[in-house]
Structures are given as structure tokens and as C-alpha cells.
Amino acid sequence: MNRPVSQHTFRNLFRACPAPVRTALEKWSRGRIVRRRMGPEFGGRVFYASPEAALFWAYPWASAGIDKELMSFCREFVQPGSVVWDFGGHLGIFAFSAAHRAGAEGAVLSVEPDPFLSRLMIRSEAERPSGVAPCTVLTCAVARAPGFATLEIPERSRAANALSGKSESTQRGGIRERFDVPVVTVAQLASRYPAPHVVKMDIEGSELDALVGGEEVFRACRPAMLLEVYDHIRLETTQLLRKWGYRLYDAGQVAQHRAEVDVARHNTLALPA
């Protein structure tokens, strides 16, 4: 009988492969698209993925809902009718999970600058089941000011896509492609879309820029936020969120044992005081 394997286990098996094998698999993955399903908790929704975004998706029995911190955040803070903004939509795992929990009265906005990934999300949204929130997908980046920026596509996984000069990841394996993408601010988004109750932000080092460009919005609507925070922006991000009256927590802590932290973690839960 074929049983699901955790992404953590799969990643460890992949890392144990000889380097030439890993490189060959990564090159094989490029451009490949697979049809997968969300976990039962999120209705078994169909979505489209690519092993180019994470080789885990090449595994035939891979399903969404495997990121524990992401799913815990979704369960705790996305309620029926919630408006959810997802910065760094990737394949839409969080966006579609949130859409299921928010229900037909909710709304999801997902921002993803990589057109390869955003097209997969749009294709998945075209098969949206009834009773879940619609998900609007925007193919753009978010920063302090509108304009254009250069998006870098790594040699290895598209999960490490980042705007030029922002990522501090050592796992990119070099850059195989660069191209310009449009950039918007959170303030611009708020002028067109309903303000969020919940925000997830994983944009590879551009989080501080996005927060600064949306200060008035975030100070007004005060959403619960899950943020990835790199070392080079950790202190500034902490100071900004403190100024807005947020309390910071390690996103890996379970709710009943949650203790406030002094400085933002790599995965930070930010809640209005």
C-alpha cells in the first residue's frame, strides 16, 4: 500500500543523494507540471504543482498541508469570512488552504512575481470548488515603492526565487535566469482590494520593504501576520512591528505554550497587542 511521506523525510532522502544525482533531478524537474490534491482537512482540492518548485511534488502521493507552521497559522487565524493576503504565493498551498477555511464569504489575495508559479495558481483557481473563497492571483512583487525590480530564478529550486540583492539563502546554487517584474505597494493593493484580517509573508528578504510600503494599511487593519525574517532585516523588522503595537512570537511554538520573544525569529508570528 502506498502511504504519504512527509516533506521533511523526503527532503532528507534527497539531501542524502550524491551531488550529481541531485543536480540531474533538479534539471529534470524544470517545466514539469503535476496534478495534486490538498489534504482531507482542506477538502481534497485539486491544484497544480511542479517539482521545479520543490522536488517533493514529484512524489505521486504528495499532498498539500505538509508545512506544520503554515497550516497551524491557517487553522488558528483564518475564520469563515476572513480576508487573507498571501505575499509569496508560490504554488498556492497557503492561499488555497485559507480559501477553504474562509469559505464563500471570504476572500484571498495572492501575490507571486514568478509568472511560471502564478500561472499554476491561476490554473488551480480555475478548478475552484464551490463553497470556498475566491483567490485573486497577481503576478507582481511587493516593496516600499511601485516600479520594477529584477527577479532572480535560482539554479536549484524556484522556492528560493528572490528580488535581486534581497536573499541571503546559501542553497540557491547560482542564478540561471533574471528578468524584470512589476512592483506594487501594500498601500496600492489596499486601494483596490479589501483590507486583510490575516497576512502571510514569505518573500525571501523583501519582507521589511513590503511592511514599510504598507505601514498605514497595517496600522489601521492590524492583521495577524506570519512572516519569514532573514537575519539582515531582523532588528529593523522587530523595531517596526513593536512601533505598530505588535507582539512577536516564534511561529514554531504551539498556542498553549506561546511566549513572547524579544527579537523576530526566522519564522515570526506577529499579533496586535
C-alpha positions, 0 to 999 in steps of 0.5 A: 500500500502506498502511504504519504511521506512527509516533506521533511523525510523526503527532503532528507532522502534527497539531501542524502543523494550524491551531488550529481544525482541531485543536480540531474533531478533538479534539471529534470524537474524544470517545466514539469507540471503535476496534478495534486490534491490538498489534504482531507482537512482542506477538502481534497482540492485539486491544484497544480504543482511542479517539482521545479518548485520543490522536488517533493511534488514529484512524489505521486502521493504528495499532498498539500498541508505538509508545512506544520507552521503554515497550516497551524497559522491557517487553522488558528487565524483564518475564520469563515469570512476572513480576508487573507493576503498571501505575499509569496504565493508560490504554488498556492498551498497557503492561499488555497488552504485559507480559501477553504477555511474562509469559505464563500464569504471570504476572500484571498489575495495572492501575490507571486512575481514568478509568472511560471508559479502564478500561472499554476495558481491561476490554473488551480483557481480555475478548478475552484470548488464551490463553497470556498473563497475566491483567490485573486492571483497577481503576478507582481512583487511587493516593496516600499515603492511601485516600479520594477525590480529584477527577479532572480530564478535560482539554479536549484529550486524556484522556492528560493526565487528572490528580488535581486540583492534581497536573499541571503539563502546559501542553497540557491546554487547560482542564478540561471535566469533574471528578468524584470517584474512589476512592483506594487505597494501594500498601500496600492493593493489596499486601494483596490482590494479589501483590507486583510484580517490575516497576512502571510509573508514569505518573500525571501528578504523583501519582507521589511520593504513590503511592511514599510510600503504598507505601514498605514494599511497595517496600522489601521487593519492590524492583521495577524501576520506570519512572516519569514525574517532573514537575519539582515532585516531582523532588528529593523523588522522587530523595531517596526512591528513593536512601533505598530503595537505588535507582539512577536512570537516564534511561529514554531511554538504551539498556542498553549505554550506561546511566549513572547520573544524579544527579537523576530525569529526566522519564522515570526508570528506577529499579533496586535497587542 
